[in-house]
Amino acid sequence: MARKRSLWFAAVIVATGILAGCGSQNGNGEEAAPQTSAAASEAPKEVTIKVGASAVPHAEILEFIKPKLKEEGVNLEVVTLDDDGQLNPALQEKQIDANYFQHVPYLDSVKGEKGYDFVVTAKVHVEPIGFYSEKLKSKDEISHGAKIGIPNNPSNEYRALVLLQQQGLIKLKDGLTTYEATPKDIVDNPHNLEFVEADAATLPRSLPDLDGAIINTNLVLDAKIDPKTALFREDANSPYANVVVVRKGDENREEIKKLDEALTSPEVKKFIEDKYGVAVVPAF
């Protein structure tokens, strides 16, 4: 009987030792903290991208997608400058990772001049350019010798003149294929319209001094002008979609792909339609 008790006592000692061993101890006899794998403890790395944009509507659209990108590990910083014309130099000098403010004809005109090696990664929206006036109520009121303001940068000047041609107010010479034209390229001007070529951003402020002006919609929105007051505008088939632009080689960056996907999502399409109506048209 005593032998059986000894065997039973020994078994208890052994079992107790095994259980104690399960609560791993360090060299000082203290219980060690439970180990976790490096993969489990390491949080996903967040990547920051800086995107240069016009204030309206581009920056507003970018602000809308910030939370979605944040969930995907992308911290989006939106950069706006007083002069949109500096957004391409900023991209060239690597101050920003992408820009979103321009259409392809404008990009092509400055790429050739400045030698930028940029690529387009996504088409997002069209801002139909329109004719605005504080003096006229309809196109039929445009009188002989009317003073009309148009943007003075090459691609938008051509765009404005083409719109006037579509409305039967002028005729441009044939063979203009580079998205560039000036009033010198007009071959028929039956109303003897006088054209005032000016920096696009100044045209909303110049309306009191003009019979009318053709103004980019982002500038109309920025100036708090109702885009529905345009006497006429481009239709939805305009080739002037606003695009995301990056330095060549960056188009394959994962965070740029996520940016493009977010900007061309059904949620953004609805946001654009609900917020801007006729002023901004989704291009995807």
Number of C-alpha atoms within 10 A of each C-alpha: 5 7 8 9 10 11 11 11 11 12 12 12 11 11 11 11 11 11 10 12 11 9 13 14 13 10 8 7 8 10 14 12 10 7 6 8 7 8 8 7 8 8 8 9 8 13 13 14 17 17 26 29 24 24 21 17 22 23 19 14 19 23 12 16 17 17 13 15 18 14 10 13 15 21 18 21 17 22 17 19 13 9 9 18 13 13 25 27 14 16 21 19 11 13 15 21 20 30 26 25 25 21 23 20 21 17 20 17 16 17 14 10 9 12 10 17 12 20 18 19 19 22 21 24 22 24 25 24 27 24 24 31 22 13 14 14 13 13 16 8 11 19 13 12 14 16 18 21 29 27 25 17 18 17 23 24 23 24 23 26 24 19 21 20 16 13 14 11 18 20 18 20 11 9 6 11 7 12 17 18 23 19 18 8 15 15 12 13 17 12 13 14 17 16 16 16 17 15 12 19 18 13 26 23 10 14 18 12 14 20 21 26 26 29 25 22 25 22 20 21 18 14 14 10 14 12 22 13 14 23 17 18 24 21 15 16 11 14 15 23 24 23 24 25 28 24 20 13 10 17 19 10 9 11 21 22 15 15 23 17 13 18 22 17 14 12 12 18 18 11 15 21 14 11 12 14 12 17 24 22 21 19 20 14
